[in-house]
Amino acid sequence: MEFAPWHWIVVGLVAVLLFGARKLPDLGKGLGEGLKGFKEGLKGVTDEPTSATKPGETAHIVTPKVDEAPKV
């Protein structure tokens, strides 16, 4: 079962009825900013173990951005 164009029209109408036409752009903007922040947060995270990783430890390494100073 695939979505036909009229399915998307019904989904759009339900969204307008639930949130109102004025709120939809704000919801889209917030969703876009959230996804952008999530992608930015994933930068610098690796899943590959290094020689310093001990067995049983997680291999997630977070590399700080150059423009960020360490918070002490």
C-alpha positions in Angstrom: 0.0 0.0 0.0 1.6 3.3 -1.1 0.6 6.8 -0.4 -1.3 8.4 -3.3 -1.2 12.2 -3.7 -4.7 12.5 -2.2 -3.4 10.8 1.0 -0.8 13.6 1.4 -3.6 16.2 0.9 -5.7 14.6 3.7 -2.6 14.5 6.0 -2.0 18.2 5.2 -5.5 19.2 5.9 -5.5 17.3 9.2 -2.2 19.1 10.2 -3.8 22.5 9.3 -6.8 21.6 11.4 -4.8 20.5 14.4 -2.1 23.2 14.5 -3.6 26.0 12.5 -2.0 27.7 9.4 0.0 30.2 11.5 1.7 27.5 13.6 2.8 25.2 10.7 5.8 27.4 9.6 7.0 27.7 13.2 6.8 23.9 13.6 8.7 23.3 10.4 11.4 25.8 11.4 11.8 24.2 14.8 12.0 20.8 13.3 14.7 22.0 10.8 16.7 23.7 13.5 16.5 20.6 15.7 17.7 18.3 12.8 20.5 20.8 12.1 21.6 20.8 15.7 21.5 17.0 15.8 23.8 16.8 12.8 26.1 19.4 14.3 26.3 17.3 17.4 27.2 14.2 15.5 30.3 15.8 13.9 33.4 14.6 15.6 31.9 11.4 17.0 33.6 8.2 15.8 32.6 4.6 16.5 36.0 3.1 15.7 38.1 1.9 18.6 41.6 3.2 19.0 44.7 1.5 20.5 43.8 3.2 23.8 40.3 1.6 24.0 40.2 -1.3 26.4 38.0 -4.3 25.8 34.5 -3.7 27.0 34.8 0.1 26.7 32.7 2.1 24.3 34.7 3.5 21.4 32.8 6.8 21.1 35.3 9.7 20.9 34.1 13.2 20.8 36.5 15.7 19.2 35.7 19.3 20.3 35.4 21.9 17.6 38.4 24.2 17.1 36.4 27.3 18.0 35.2 25.9 21.3 37.3 26.2 24.4 37.2 23.4 27.0 34.9 24.3 29.9 36.7 23.9 33.2 
